[in-house]
Amino acid sequence: MNVPALNGIDGEQVRRNMFAPDFREEPYWWMAAMPEEFDNTSAGCLPANADVVIVGAGITGTVAAIHLARAGLDVVVLDSQRIGEGAARRNAGFIGRTLKRSVGWLTKHAGREHAVAVYRELDRALKGVESFVREEVIDCFHTSCGRFVGANSEAHLRGLVDDLEETRQALGFDYQIIQPDDVRSEIASDHYHGGAVIPDLGSIHPGLYHKGLVDRAENAGVRFYGRTTVNAINPQSGTHSVRTSAGQVVAKHVVITTNGYTSPDLKWHARRVIPFSGFILATEELPKDLIDKVLPKRRTYLDTKMNIDFIRPAPDSSRILFGGMTGTKSRSALPLAAPLHARLVDILPDLKGVRLSRAWTGFCAGTFDFMPHIGRNANVHFALGYNFAGIPIGTHFGTLLANRILERDDAKSVFETDRFPTFPFYRGNPWFVPMAMRYFDWHDRRIARE
Ligand SMILES: Cc1cc2nc3c(=O)[nH]c(=O)nc-3n(C[C@H](O)[C@H](O)[C@H](O)COP(=O)(O)OP(=O)(O)OC[C@H]3O[C@@H](n4cnc5c(N)ncnc54)[C@H](O)[C@@H]3O)c2cc1C
């Protein structure tokens, strides 16, 4: 592993000080749930026909596949990578009612009724993960551990309390304010100016969750084809001809669930999602006492910035996971390991000297209106643009997509609108993301000064 010199210290020394001997640039979750090779990728082995072709084998596509196959349809899922190699097994495993637009913002711009409907559906998605995991008996460390949101300044704390109170009044969602003097009861940090705990938010082991979904889909008869890229979808007398790198399939229904990995071949969809790189580190195994000290309640932790830092304990080992610097232009997490590690130690000084065992990156998808979208274009179903909250929304939209195809009643979403905005000349190359992140940083600093 080649590590660049840092602050005058040569690369080899940086490597020894920062990386544990078992360090790998790979998602921590893959230790328990490696992406899966399905031995059916050679050209010619795709079936000629299927009732449904799903493009993208992440959470959304796999949940939709389970419901459709159980209703008796012949379902084929295609993915250009190994199954589970996308964000589904790379994310942080936070489960919340996350949306970049607050109840206050939505009320101001679209009315209170719409704001309440949006957050009711997010709440339904949050609870949907819990009930799905329970009903399907998926062993994935799902827990309602509560989330601590740390305020990055006094002004951020005022904004956080206003938001949470408005949401409580509109929807009844509970929260507790953590005064600055009490922050250390939540996290061993002097970094925050108070904060709040939202007790009903949860966490999951995303690798085991997705593996559980794939197992259940296979048991229901779904056929997965990895390393198979969909290049074009063409209408063909009431059906669709799906052209792939491994041949062609004709299907009655096609569903696009490619989120932050949407390839340029899927032109209409690629023009509407903005891929953002996310970065996460996992520490080496730590003494249990140290975790008890720094994260005594073992919640999930994030802050009030637009460009958040996030922390959680691993559910299945004594490590701590840390993420941030979202949107930085880097294909690899390695160049960001040192600045992220420094940020982690800045927040949790007790972790000074702790080494890293994993670092990885993955793509989430933003949208131009900061909202997730579900709908149909040219008779092809899609669900995309989760804006960093794809575990609950992906699970929920997967169910709705299946209900639509099965013509069941429960298929409506407040996120289905006629408008899925794009931008002139945007073709899926998000050259402006680093600039947008710098704007968010400036915006956070400006609020902090208020
Ligand atoms: C670092 C990081 C941290 C995150 N943390 C959280 C979190 O804590 N909580 C949360 O709720 N969400 C989080 N997310 C977001 C969440 O992981 C995603 O929103 C969700 O997994 C994406 O949806 P998906 O699982 O349906 O698709 P993905 O798992 O992203 O899969 C999409 C698949 O589509 C395939 N594909 C693309 N184009 C084609 C094509 N033309 N042909 C065939 N296949 C194609 C790709 O290969 C990919 O495997 C995070 C994301 C990242 C990257």
The ligand as an SDF file (V2000), in Angstrom:
LIG
                    3D

 53 58  0  0  0  0  0  0  0  0999 V2000
  -20.7640    6.0560    2.3590 C   0  0  0  0  0  0  0  0  0  0  0  0
  -22.2560    5.9960    2.3990 C   0  0  0  0  0  0  0  0  0  0  0  0
  -22.9340    6.0900    3.6140 C   0  0  0  0  0  0  0  0  0  0  0  0
  -24.3230    6.0290    3.6450 C   0  0  0  0  0  0  0  0  0  0  0  0
  -24.9580    6.0000    4.8570 N   0  0  0  0  0  0  0  0  0  0  0  0
  -26.2990    5.8140    4.9220 C   0  0  0  0  0  0  0  0  0  0  0  0
  -26.9440    5.6510    6.1650 C   0  0  0  0  0  0  0  0  0  0  0  0
  -26.3190    5.6580    7.2090 O   0  0  0  0  0  0  0  0  0  0  0  0
  -28.2960    5.4600    6.1620 N   0  0  0  0  0  0  0  0  0  0  0  0
  -29.0340    5.4240    5.0160 C   0  0  0  0  0  0  0  0  0  0  0  0
  -30.2570    5.2770    5.0730 O   0  0  0  0  0  0  0  0  0  0  0  0
  -28.4320    5.5360    3.7970 N   0  0  0  0  0  0  0  0  0  0  0  0
  -27.1060    5.7340    3.7400 C   0  0  0  0  0  0  0  0  0  0  0  0
  -26.4640    5.8030    2.5260 N   0  0  0  0  0  0  0  0  0  0  0  0
  -27.2870    5.7390    1.3160 C   0  0  0  0  0  0  0  0  0  0  0  0
  -27.7420    4.3190    1.0090 C   0  0  0  0  0  0  0  0  0  0  0  0
  -26.6970    3.4040    1.1180 O   0  0  0  0  0  0  0  0  0  0  0  0
  -28.2560    4.3010   -0.4070 C   0  0  0  0  0  0  0  0  0  0  0  0
  -29.2300    5.3220   -0.5640 O   0  0  0  0  0  0  0  0  0  0  0  0
  -28.8930    3.0110   -0.8110 C   0  0  0  0  0  0  0  0  0  0  0  0
  -28.1130    1.8770   -0.5180 O   0  0  0  0  0  0  0  0  0  0  0  0
  -28.9980    3.1250   -2.3450 C   0  0  0  0  0  0  0  0  0  0  0  0
  -30.0010    2.4310   -2.8660 O   0  0  0  0  0  0  0  0  0  0  0  0
  -29.8960    0.8960   -3.2700 P   0  0  0  0  0  0  0  0  0  0  0  0
  -29.4040    0.1110   -2.0950 O   0  0  0  0  0  0  0  0  0  0  0  0
  -31.2410    0.6080   -3.7620 O   0  0  0  0  0  0  0  0  0  0  0  0
  -28.8380    0.8600   -4.4600 O   0  0  0  0  0  0  0  0  0  0  0  0
  -27.2690    0.5510   -4.5030 P   0  0  0  0  0  0  0  0  0  0  0  0
  -26.8310   -0.4140   -3.4800 O   0  0  0  0  0  0  0  0  0  0  0  0
  -26.5480    1.8370   -4.6130 O   0  0  0  0  0  0  0  0  0  0  0  0
  -27.2100   -0.2480   -5.8570 O   0  0  0  0  0  0  0  0  0  0  0  0
  -27.3990    0.3070   -7.1260 C   0  0  0  0  0  0  0  0  0  0  0  0
  -26.8100   -0.6980   -8.0980 C   0  0  0  0  0  0  0  0  0  0  0  0
  -27.1400   -0.3270   -9.4270 O   0  0  0  0  0  0  0  0  0  0  0  0
  -26.1520   -0.9020  -10.2500 C   0  0  0  0  0  0  0  0  0  0  0  0
  -26.2040   -0.2810  -11.5910 N   0  0  0  0  0  0  0  0  0  0  0  0
  -26.0650    1.0100  -11.9190 C   0  0  0  0  0  0  0  0  0  0  0  0
  -26.2120    1.2040  -13.2530 N   0  0  0  0  0  0  0  0  0  0  0  0
  -26.4500   -0.0390  -13.7810 C   0  0  0  0  0  0  0  0  0  0  0  0
  -26.6810   -0.5220  -15.0940 C   0  0  0  0  0  0  0  0  0  0  0  0
  -26.7290    0.2910  -16.1730 N   0  0  0  0  0  0  0  0  0  0  0  0
  -26.8600   -1.8590  -15.2800 N   0  0  0  0  0  0  0  0  0  0  0  0
  -26.8560   -2.7220  -14.2140 C   0  0  0  0  0  0  0  0  0  0  0  0
  -26.6400   -2.3010  -12.9460 N   0  0  0  0  0  0  0  0  0  0  0  0
  -26.4470   -0.9850  -12.7330 C   0  0  0  0  0  0  0  0  0  0  0  0
  -24.8590   -0.6440   -9.4960 C   0  0  0  0  0  0  0  0  0  0  0  0
  -23.8570   -1.5660   -9.8690 O   0  0  0  0  0  0  0  0  0  0  0  0
  -25.2870   -0.7870   -8.0470 C   0  0  0  0  0  0  0  0  0  0  0  0
  -24.9070   -2.0160   -7.4840 O   0  0  0  0  0  0  0  0  0  0  0  0
  -25.0770    5.8960    2.4480 C   0  0  0  0  0  0  0  0  0  0  0  0
  -24.4050    5.7930    1.2230 C   0  0  0  0  0  0  0  0  0  0  0  0
  -23.0140    5.8390    1.1950 C   0  0  0  0  0  0  0  0  0  0  0  0
  -22.3190    5.6920   -0.1200 C   0  0  0  0  0  0  0  0  0  0  0  0
  1  2  1  0
  2  3  1  0
  2 52  2  0
  3  4  2  0
  4  5  1  0
  4 50  1  0
  5  6  2  0
  6  7  1  0
  6 13  1  0
  7  8  2  0
  7  9  1  0
  9 10  1  0
 10 11  2  0
 10 12  1  0
 12 13  2  0
 13 14  1  0
 14 15  1  0
 14 50  1  0
 15 16  1  0
 16 17  1  0
 16 18  1  0
 18 19  1  0
 18 20  1  0
 20 21  1  0
 20 22  1  0
 22 23  1  0
 23 24  1  0
 24 25  2  0
 24 26  1  0
 24 27  1  0
 27 28  1  0
 28 29  2  0
 28 30  1  0
 28 31  1  0
 31 32  1  0
 32 33  1  0
 33 34  1  0
 33 48  1  0
 34 35  1  0
 35 36  1  0
 35 46  1  0
 36 37  1  0
 36 45  1  0
 37 38  2  0
 38 39  1  0
 39 40  1  0
 39 45  2  0
 40 41  1  0
 40 42  2  0
 42 43  1  0
 43 44  2  0
 44 45  1  0
 46 47  1  0
 46 48  1  0
 48 49  1  0
 50 51  2  0
 51 52  1  0
 52 53  1  0
M  END
$$$$
